[in-house]
Amino acid sequence: MNRKELIESILKDKNLNHLTKKDADQFVATMLEVIKKTVKKGDDVSLIGFGSFSKTRRAARMGVNPATGEKIKIKAKTVPKFRPGKAWKEMM
């Protein structure tokens, strides 16, 4: 499902059918932007029943270039992390 399909699915919900496509798109965009900004600041975002968004630090490490077999150093970096919630895991 892509973003367009997600918005169309939201609009099909009986409780949200009063929204316009533009309203639904703006809601999705705002929600994603708030999650990204919050995690970037260093705070976690927890959506009960869905999951948690956070950031984590990956340490520097040695890797191997698969084309040449040459060892390369991979720099440390900060990356986003998502952990599905218990209810979602159980549903799967």
N, C-alpha and C positions, 0 to 999 in steps of 0.2 A: 504494500500500500504506500503510495507516495503522498505528498502534502495535499495535492488537489483532491485525491480520493478520500483522504482523512476529513477534509472540510466538507465534502459532499456527504460523508457518513454522519458527521455531526448534524448537518442540516436535516437529515432524515429522522433524527430522534424526535419523537412526538412532543417532548417537553421543550425542545429548542427550535421547532419549526418556524417560530416567529422571527428568528434571526435572518439577516440577509447574508448572502455569500461573502460580501465585503466585511460584515461584522465578524463572522466566523473566522475568516482569514486573519483579521486584525487580532482577534483573541489568541489564535494559535501563535502568531508572530510575537505578540507581547509576552505570552507565557514562556516561549522558548528563550526570548531575549532576557527575561528576568532570571530564568534558571542559569543561563550562561554567565550573566554578570555576577550573580550571587556566588556561584562556584568559583569564578575567577578571583573574587575577593578573598576566598578561603573558607567561606561558610558552606555547609551542606544543605541540600534541599531534599526533604523527605516527604514523599507522597504516600501516605498510609494505604496499603493494599496494592500499591504499584511498585515503588522502589525508591532508592536514594541516589542522588547525584552528588559527587564529591570530586576533589582533585587529589592526586597522589604524586609523589616524586619517584621517578625511576633513577636508580643509581647508574653511574657510568659503568660500562662493561666492555669486554672484548667480544667482537663478533667476527664472522668469516664472510668474505665476499663470495657468494656462491658461484660466480662466473670464473673467478681466478683462483679461489682457495686462499687468497691473501688475508691475513689477519688485519682487522681494522678496529680502531677505538670508537665506540659509540658514546657520545656525550650524555651526561645526565640531563634529564628534562622533566618538566611537570606535565602531566597528562590528565584528561578527564576520566572519571570512573563512574560506572553505573552498576548498582547492585539491585537485582529484582527483589521485591518484597516477598514475605512468606506466603501471603495469600495467592500471589501470582505464580510462585513456584509450585504451590500445591495444585493450582488449577491446571498447570501443564501436565 
